[in-house]
């Protein structure tokens, strides 16, 4: 197994970075934060049509690029670095991965081409009031009728739920946890945008009242696909966190070089040196964890669940610590609304909790390796 990125992969990273520098500067991030939709449709189309990002890891037979998870890790890392505002994570890390994991060729043929082209925005509705990310947390009910299924219940923290055209829903039937597809605007489906700490990643509450839906895969077999999706999403989120952590590290070092106090750059002070050195160590270690997760995801090896939990736990703490230290190094200005440091801190904090906090994932890791 090769643990380095080749020239083509590095060119992909450079191309995505240039695209995001042009399309997702801080000013645009702040503008989109204030909108309900939280993304620019023109940029979304460009990402799909010109860059092929939405379909990067979708098989060619469904209109995708046919690349692997290491390439996706690079894209997520750059999006985390830029605080990209858009439904990419929900569409690619969640919905696309779930459709690829579930045993339903018909659903893949129906939905994946639209996801690859950018014509369809999709998300996965999993968490409920319990805040759990396991099978026991799925209580929304699905009842079979004469010609379809009906969903009744409520989902919370649905990423990009307000703009999704397709919602893949984890629901409980008499046979167990299953996956269903519901269309935006379906009867009985009500979407309510949520006000959250991090407005760069929009979330929603979705209420279902006898909402018609399509069963994806076999009834009662949904949790294995959902669990695999969560592992892949954890790796993608870890890569995002690495991108954000690297950026705040660079921000801290640059400020330490240029901010003068008592006639010297503050970077010459031992306390600041130690902060930057500790951040560097943690960020580089986080990269190793996230990249390893990407390679394991691509290889299909059985250790993905353990590696995903390891990457999510470590990268969550590394990003949050780096974002907090970045504020401290900047001093008073780092606490102000005008400075970008707080935007990264809020993303770091909410990402830490998404799909389970580090404590939860360390427990998962211990269980998955048999401790």
Secondary structure, 3 states (H helix, E strand, C coil): CCCCCCHHHHHHHHHHHHHHHHHCCHHHHHHHHCCCCCCCHHHHHHHHHCCCCCCCCCCHHHCCCCCCHHHHHHHHHHHHHHCCCCCHHHHHHHHHHHHHHCCCHHHHHHHHHHHHHCCCCEEEECCCCCCCCCHHHCCCEEEECCCCEEEEEEEEEEECCCCCCEEEEEEEECCEEEEEEEECCCCCEEEEEECCCCCCCCEEEEEEEEEEEEEECCCCCHHHHHHHHHHHHHHHHHHHHHHHHHHHHHHHHHHHHHCEECCEEHHHCHHHHHHHHHHHHHHHHHHHHHHHHHHHHHHCCCCHHHHHHHHHHHHHHHHHHHHHHHHHHHHHHHHCCCCCHHHHHHHHHHHHHCCCCHHHHHHHHHHHCCC
